[in-house]
Amino acid sequence: MDFLIAKKDLNAVLRQILQGRTIQSADLVDFTVNGSTLNVAVTGRSTSVDIEAQERGAFSVPIGVLFKAKRILGSYDEESLRIRIAEGKFRLQGMSLNNPEIKPRKVARRIIDIPDDAHPRDILALPFILSLEEIEDCGLQTKLLEAQKKMAEHIDSAANTLRPYGFDRNDLATMAKLKIATHADALKHVLFSED
């Protein structure tokens, strides 16, 4: 995988991904290049930036490698930097960082990006649109699990409130699922208008 990225964008990506983590962390960070977009994801966090790339690709990189890359980033004055990732190697401009845990990943057939402020219905609709593998490849599994947990809590609360009127939890869960499935049909056309 080979791409050019603005130094300010790389700095912002590293700041966001590394926030709250340490160099000793066992987390793997997923780098996915799809067209002119780089998606970088780690458990609980993901971000995307524009890049220049000739091909698609995906790699998992140990977070410790990115801490080292952040340290050497300041030694470059160029506005645009070249990153090359291959099995066992992360190369930032002329500096190579080696680690046997840098491994290629399969690229999803369809890559989507959901903004951080997406409506919960958009996130809950994902399983109606993408396979679980595609959701994982897009780095959206954490957002989906959080949205499903919140919806379950809201359904429980609503069931308690509406129980005197003859509604039970199953009634509300079925209604919610139907609403989300209908929303998924409309969202699918927006996300994949070419399909």
PAZA-889476 format. One line per field, with one value per atom (N, C-alpha, C): atom name; residue in one letter; x, y, z. Coordinates in pm, whole numbers. Each point is the difference from the previous one (the first is absolute). Example, Ala and Ser with C-alpha at 12.3 -4.5 7.8 and 13.67 -1.06 7.14 Angstrom:
atome = [N, CA, C, N, CA, C];
residu = [A, A, A, S, S, S];
X = [1319, -89, 90, -35, 82, -77];
Y = [-569, 119, 120, 105, 119, 109];
Z = [780, 0, 0, -72, 6, 73];
This chain:
atome = [N, CA, C, N, CA, C, N, CA, C, N, CA, C, N, CA, C, N, CA, C, N, CA, C, N, CA, C, N, CA, C, N, CA, C, N, CA, C, N, CA, C, N, CA, C, N, CA, C, N, CA, C, N, CA, C, N, CA, C, N, CA, C, N, CA, C, N, CA, C, N, CA, C, N, CA, C, N, CA, C, N, CA, C, N, CA, C, N, CA, C, N, CA, C, N, CA, C, N, CA, C, N, CA, C, N, CA, C, N, CA, C, N, CA, C, N, CA, C, N, CA, C, N, CA, C, N, CA, C, N, CA, C, N, CA, C, N, CA, C, N, CA, C, N, CA, C, N, CA, C, N, CA, C, N, CA, C, N, CA, C, N, CA, C, N, CA, C, N, CA, C, N, CA, C, N, CA, C, N, CA, C, N, CA, C, N, CA, C, N, CA, C, N, CA, C, N, CA, C, N, CA, C, N, CA, C, N, CA, C, N, CA, C, N, CA, C, N, CA, C, N, CA, C, N, CA, C, N, CA, C, N, CA, C, N, CA, C, N, CA, C, N, CA, C, N, CA, C, N, CA, C, N, CA, C, N, CA, C, N, CA, C, N, CA, C, N, CA, C, N, CA, C, N, CA, C, N, CA, C, N, CA, C, N, CA, C, N, CA, C, N, CA, C, N, CA, C, N, CA, C, N, CA, C, N, CA, C, N, CA, C, N, CA, C, N, CA, C, N, CA, C, N, CA, C, N, CA, C, N, CA, C, N, CA, C, N, CA, C, N, CA, C, N, CA, C, N, CA, C, N, CA, C, N, CA, C, N, CA, C, N, CA, C, N, CA, C, N, CA, C, N, CA, C, N, CA, C, N, CA, C, N, CA, C, N, CA, C, N, CA, C, N, CA, C, N, CA, C, N, CA, C, N, CA, C, N, CA, C, N, CA, C, N, CA, C, N, CA, C, N, CA, C, N, CA, C, N, CA, C, N, CA, C, N, CA, C, N, CA, C, N, CA, C, N, CA, C, N, CA, C, N, CA, C, N, CA, C, N, CA, C, N, CA, C, N, CA, C, N, CA, C, N, CA, C, N, CA, C, N, CA, C, N, CA, C, N, CA, C, N, CA, C, N, CA, C, N, CA, C, N, CA, C, N, CA, C, N, CA, C, N, CA, C, N, CA, C, N, CA, C, N, CA, C, N, CA, C, N, CA, C, N, CA, C, N, CA, C, N, CA, C, N, CA, C, N, CA, C, N, CA, C, N, CA, C, N, CA, C, N, CA, C, N, CA, C, N, CA, C, N, CA, C, N, CA, C, N, CA, C, N, CA, C, N, CA, C, N, CA, C, N, CA, C, N, CA, C, N, CA, C, N, CA, C, N, CA, C, N, CA, C, N, CA, C, N, CA, C, N, CA, C, N, CA, C, N, CA, C, N, CA, C, N, CA, C, N, CA, C, N, CA, C, N, CA, C, N, CA, C, N, CA, C, N, CA, C, N, CA, C, N, CA, C, N, CA, C, N, CA, C, N, CA, C, N, CA, C, N, CA, C];
residu = [M, M, M, D, D, D, F, F, F, L, L, L, I, I, I, A, A, A, K, K, K, K, K, K, D, D, D, L, L, L, N, N, N, A, A, A, V, V, V, L, L, L, R, R, R, Q, Q, Q, I, I, I, L, L, L, Q, Q, Q, G, G, G, R, R, R, T, T, T, I, I, I, Q, Q, Q, S, S, S, A, A, A, D, D, D, L, L, L, V, V, V, D, D, D, F, F, F, T, T, T, V, V, V, N, N, N, G, G, G, S, S, S, T, T, T, L, L, L, N, N, N, V, V, V, A, A, A, V, V, V, T, T, T, G, G, G, R, R, R, S, S, S, T, T, T, S, S, S, V, V, V, D, D, D, I, I, I, E, E, E, A, A, A, Q, Q, Q, E, E, E, R, R, R, G, G, G, A, A, A, F, F, F, S, S, S, V, V, V, P, P, P, I, I, I, G, G, G, V, V, V, L, L, L, F, F, F, K, K, K, A, A, A, K, K, K, R, R, R, I, I, I, L, L, L, G, G, G, S, S, S, Y, Y, Y, D, D, D, E, E, E, E, E, E, S, S, S, L, L, L, R, R, R, I, I, I, R, R, R, I, I, I, A, A, A, E, E, E, G, G, G, K, K, K, F, F, F, R, R, R, L, L, L, Q, Q, Q, G, G, G, M, M, M, S, S, S, L, L, L, N, N, N, N, N, N, P, P, P, E, E, E, I, I, I, K, K, K, P, P, P, R, R, R, K, K, K, V, V, V, A, A, A, R, R, R, R, R, R, I, I, I, I, I, I, D, D, D, I, I, I, P, P, P, D, D, D, D, D, D, A, A, A, H, H, H, P, P, P, R, R, R, D, D, D, I, I, I, L, L, L, A, A, A, L, L, L, P, P, P, F, F, F, I, I, I, L, L, L, S, S, S, L, L, L, E, E, E, E, E, E, I, I, I, E, E, E, D, D, D, C, C, C, G, G, G, L, L, L, Q, Q, Q, T, T, T, K, K, K, L, L, L, L, L, L, E, E, E, A, A, A, Q, Q, Q, K, K, K, K, K, K, M, M, M, A, A, A, E, E, E, H, H, H, I, I, I, D, D, D, S, S, S, A, A, A, A, A, A, N, N, N, T, T, T, L, L, L, R, R, R, P, P, P, Y, Y, Y, G, G, G, F, F, F, D, D, D, R, R, R, N, N, N, D, D, D, L, L, L, A, A, A, T, T, T, M, M, M, A, A, A, K, K, K, L, L, L, K, K, K, I, I, I, A, A, A, T, T, T, H, H, H, A, A, A, D, D, D, A, A, A, L, L, L, K, K, K, H, H, H, V, V, V, L, L, L, F, F, F, S, S, S, E, E, E, D, D, D];
X = [87, -87, 91, -31, 86, -90, 17, -85, 69, -48, 47, -107, 45, -93, 58, -88, 45, 52, 111, 60, -98, -75, -96, -110, -42, -102, 54, 124, 60, 15, 41, 14, -134, -107, -134, -47, 25, -39, 72, 131, 77, -43, -26, -43, -132, -95, -129, 11, 74, 9, 79, 103, 87, -50, -97, -50, -49, 51, -44, 64, 93, 67, 148, 66, 144, 73, 131, 82, 1, -29, -2, -132, -99, -131, 11, -84, 0, -94, -62, -96, 64, -79, 39, -83, 64, -67, -16, -122, -27, 12, 84, 15, -67, -98, -68, -1, 57, 0, -105, -94, -105, -15, 52, -4, 91, -55, 80, -26, -42, -30, 78, 56, 63, -89, -41, -75, 94, 11, 84, -90, 4, -92, 72, -37, 45, -124, -2, -119, -53, -127, -67, 25, 77, 33, 35, -45, 41, -4, 81, 6, 38, -37, 33, 59, 94, 61, 20, 10, 28, 148, 30, 139, 12, 122, 24, 51, -73, 40, -39, 75, -27, -79, 1, -66, -62, -95, -63, 88, -16, 73, -38, 38, -31, 107, 44, 100, -36, 40, -8, 140, 9, 128, -7, 96, 0, 9, -70, -7, 138, 88, 135, 77, -24, 65, -45, -126, -52, 52, 25, 64, 139, 73, 134, -11, -100, -19, -31, -81, -34, 125, 91, 124, 87, 8, 88, -68, -132, -75, 53, 36, 48, 131, 73, 129, -16, -124, -24, -64, 51, -53, -101, -3, -88, -147, -80, -144, -71, 55, -59, 102, -45, 90, -44, 97, -30, 8, -105, -3, -12, 86, -7, -11, -100, -19, 4, 85, 11, 8, -8, 5, 129, -16, 114, 66, -48, 66, -99, 29, -73, 105, -9, 100, -61, 55, -43, 114, -23, 106, 119, 116, 119, 22, -85, 18, -86, 63, -71, -13, -121, -27, -43, 76, -27, -71, -99, -72, -70, 21, -61, -152, -58, -146, -69, 78, -60, -41, -130, -50, -110, -5, -108, -134, -106, -136, -77, -100, -88, -78, -13, -76, -146, -86, -144, -46, -103, -56, -56, -62, -56, 49, 54, 49, -90, -47, -78, 58, -32, 43, -123, -19, -112, 59, -48, 57, -25, 83, -11, -137, -63, -128, -119, 20, -107, -120, -118, -125, 4, -47, 3, -67, -107, -65, 94, 91, 95, 93, 46, 91, -73, -121, -78, -45, -3, -41, 111, 124, 113, -16, -47, -14, -102, -88, -95, 62, 116, 64, 130, 79, 132, 8, 93, 25, 78, 3, 76, 147, 51, 140, 25, -92, 14, -7, -88, -9, 132, 57, 128, 111, 1, 104, -9, -119, -17, 33, 29, 33, -121, -119, -123, -64, 64, -61, -19, 94, -12, -118, -12, -114, -132, -4, -123, -36, 97, -28, -48, 61, -44, -143, -32, -135, -103, 35, -92, -24, 105, -14, -93, 20, -86, -145, -21, -137, -66, 72, -56, -39, 85, -32, -125, -11, -117, -128, 12, -117, -44, 97, -35, -73, 51, -61, -141, -14, -132, -99, 49, -88, -52, 86, -44, -105, 20, -94, -134, 3, -122, -68, 55, -58, -147, -37, -142, -95, 55, -85, -1, 56, -6, 119, 102, 119, 101, 66, 111, 129, 111, 130, 7, -58, 3, -74, -113, -75, 88, 65, 82, 124, 62, 119, -36, -117, -44, -26, -67, -26, 131, 95, 129, 73, -1, 69, -61, -132, -66, 37, 2, 37, 143, 90, 141, 16, -72, 8, -48, -107, -51, 104, 59, 103, 121, 34, 115, -20, -123, -27, 31, -42, 26, 149, 64, 142, 87, -38, 78, 9, -110, 0, 90, 11, 88, 146, 31, 138, 53, -85, 45, -90, -4, -88, 37, 127, 42, -38, -38, -34, -130];
Y = [-116, 116, 123, 96, 117, 121, 106, 118, 125, 115, 130, 62, 60, 60, 134, 98, 129, -20, 65, -15, 40, 108, 44, -105, -66, -105, -121, -39, -114, 31, 121, 40, -9, 47, -4, -144, -85, -142, -65, 18, -63, 52, 129, 58, -65, -15, -57, -149, -76, -144, -34, 76, -31, 55, 91, 64, -104, 10, -88, -138, -23, -130, 16, -112, 3, -85, 21, -73, -149, -38, -142, -68, 76, -55, -108, -102, -109, 28, 118, 32, -3, -47, 8, 109, 80, 109, -42, 11, -39, 120, -12, 100, -58, 72, -46, 112, -26, 96, -45, 90, -28, 124, -7, 117, 108, 118, 111, 26, -103, 13, -102, 46, -89, -5, -120, -19, -66, 60, -53, -30, -124, -40, -82, 25, -78, -17, -97, -27, 128, 31, 116, 132, 0, 127, -23, 88, -7, 140, 18, 129, -23, 95, -9, 130, -9, 118, -24, 110, -9, -25, -84, -32, -11, -21, -34, -143, -89, -140, -57, -98, -64, -129, -60, -129, -13, -94, -29, -95, 1, -93, 18, -99, 8, -74, 62, -60, 25, -93, 20, 34, 105, 49, 10, -60, 15, 147, 36, 140, 54, -86, 42, 57, -55, 51, 143, 30, 135, 101, -43, 89, 40, -97, 29, 91, -25, 84, 144, 16, 136, 74, -72, 63, 48, -79, 39, 98, 13, 89, 143, 46, 136, 29, -104, 23, 30, -5, 28, 137, 77, 134, 1, -105, -5, 9, 61, 10, -131, -81, -126, -111, -110, -110, -130, -83, -129, -109, -83, -115, -125, -97, -130, -106, -85, -106, -133, -89, -134, -97, -127, -97, 19, 29, 18, 137, 93, 131, 115, 107, 127, 104, 59, 95, 139, 96, 139, 79, 49, 64, -97, 39, -85, -87, 13, -75, -126, -113, -128, -53, -37, -60, -145, -94, -142, -61, -86, -72, -118, -121, -118, -2, 84, 4, 89, 69, 79, -99, -15, -104, 54, -53, 42, -54, 73, -42, -6, -83, -6, 131, 55, 123, -35, 67, -25, 34, -73, 26, 141, 43, 135, 67, 118, 77, 124, 23, 121, 69, 124, 75, 67, -20, 61, 110, 124, 108, -24, 63, -16, 44, 98, 50, -61, -120, -66, -28, 3, -31, -148, -35, -141, -95, 46, -87, -40, 94, -32, -113, 6, -103, -132, 4, -122, -66, 77, -55, -79, 13, -64, -151, -78, -144, -38, 94, -24, 30, 67, 47, -76, -24, -61, -130, -87, -121, 39, -89, 28, 20, -75, 15, 138, 48, 133, 109, -18, 97, 5, -116, -6, 62, -31, 56, 152, 54, 145, 64, -83, 52, 53, -53, 53, -91, -114, -94, 58, 83, 59, 97, 85, 93, -77, -109, -79, -61, -59, -62, 103, 119, 106, 44, 14, 42, -107, -128, -109, -4, 26, 1, 114, 119, 114, -26, -59, -28, -98, -103, -98, 68, 91, 74, 86, 67, 84, -83, -116, -88, -48, -37, -43, 111, 122, 114, 26, -1, 24, -111, -124, -112, 19, 45, 25, 110, 106, 112, -39, -81, -32, -130, -71, -127, 17, 108, 15, 13, 31, 18, -123, -110, -126, -28, 82, -26, -80, -94, -68, 24, -48, 25, -56, -118, -61, 84, 58, 88, 117, 63, 117, -37, -114, -44, -30, -60, -30, 128, 96, 129, 70, 0, 65, -67, -132, -74, 32, 8, 34, 140, 95, 139, 6, -72, 1, -68, -109, -69, 92, 75, 95, 110, 49, 103, -55, -127, -62, -2, -26, 0, 135, 107, 135, 33, -38, 30, -74, -122, -80, 72, 62, 73, 122, 61, 117, -43, -109, -44, -63, -75, -74, 30, 126, 40, -68, -49, -66, -147, -58, -144, -28];
Z = [0, 0, 0, -85, -21, -22, 81, -17, 50, -46, 45, 88, 112, 94, 46, 20, 52, 142, 32, 132, 110, -21, 102, 21, -110, 12, 76, -33, 69, 149, 31, 139, 73, -65, 60, 21, -100, 10, 117, 8, 107, 136, 11, 127, 45, -93, 35, 35, -80, 20, 127, 30, 113, 133, -5, 121, 102, 122, 106, -3, -91, -9, 31, 26, 29, -103, -8, -97, 30, 124, 37, -34, -45, -32, -107, 11, -97, -117, -5, -107, -137, -97, -140, -65, -85, -70, -146, -51, -138, -92, -101, -106, -124, -54, -121, -102, -118, -110, -100, -27, -98, -86, -122, -88, 57, 21, 51, 148, 72, 142, 81, 111, 97, 123, 38, 123, 101, 117, 106, 119, 49, 107, 106, 123, 114, 88, 84, 81, 63, -30, 58, -71, -108, -64, -147, -87, -140, -60, -104, -68, -145, -85, -142, -47, -96, -60, -149, -74, -143, -21, -98, -33, -151, -48, -140, -3, -66, -8, -135, -44, -129, 14, 118, 17, 138, 10, 129, 79, 131, 84, 145, 82, 143, 78, 110, 87, 144, 87, 145, 49, 81, 50, 152, 72, 147, 40, 105, 40, 40, 49, 36, -117, -120, -122, -26, 26, -25, 101, 123, 97, -51, -54, -55, -121, -87, -119, 42, 104, 47, 46, 67, 47, -115, -108, -112, -96, 11, -89, 5, 118, 16, -71, -40, -66, -149, -50, -142, -17, -97, -28, -114, -81, -116, 40, -87, 27, -29, -93, -39, 25, 60, 36, -67, -31, -62, 106, 4, 90, -85, 30, -65, 109, -13, 98, -74, 49, -55, 118, -26, 109, 80, 129, 88, -3, -87, -13, -12, 73, -10, -34, -118, -45, -14, 76, -6, -63, -122, -78, -6, 52, -7, 122, 101, 125, -2, 28, -1, 142, 38, 130, -25, 54, -23, 119, -29, 104, -66, 49, -64, 8, 88, 14, -104, -85, -109, -108, -18, -91, -91, -123, -90, 48, -33, 28, -130, -2, -116, -9, -121, -19, -23, 71, -16, -140, -44, -132, -6, 109, 6, 126, -16, 115, 13, 120, 25, 123, 13, 118, 58, 127, 71, 88, -11, 82, 150, 83, 145, 53, -67, 47, -76, -55, -77, 90, -60, 70, 40, 119, 42, -100, -68, -99, -112, -40, -107, 42, 123, 49, 19, 58, 23, -129, -110, -130, -67, 46, -67, -22, 100, -23, -108, -35, -108, -137, 1, -124, -29, 103, -15, 78, -42, 78, 126, 98, 122, -32, -97, -40, -60, -83, -58, 106, 97, 111, 75, 27, 70, -84, -130, -89, -10, 18, -3, 135, 99, 133, 75, -30, 58, 104, 31, 93, 139, 45, 134, 5, -104, -6, -2, -75, -10, 136, 67, 131, 102, -2, 92, -31, -129, -39, 37, -18, 35, 151, 77, 146, 44, -58, 36, -38, -120, -43, 96, 41, 95, 130, 48, 123, -18, -115, -26, -13, -64, -13, 138, 84, 138, 74, -11, 68, -52, -133, -61, 39, 7, 38, 142, 88, 138, 6, -79, -2, -61, -108, -75, 42, 96, 46, 42, 73, 40, -120, -118, -119, -90, 51, -73, -92, 6, -82, 80, -66, 67, -80, 51, -62, -143, -21, -134, -104, 42, -91, -45, 96, -29, -82, 32, -74, -146, -22, -136, -78, 64, -67, -35, 93, -24, -115, -4, -107, -136, -7, -127, -46, 94, -34, -53, 65, -41, -135, -24, -130, -112, 24, -100, -24, 107, -14, -77, 23, -68, -151, -45, -144, -62, 66, -52, 9, 111, 20, -101, -34, -96, -134, -43, -127, 6, 117, 16, -2, 74, 11, -128, -69, -118, -119, -39, -110, -130, -10, -124, -3, 118, 4, -76];
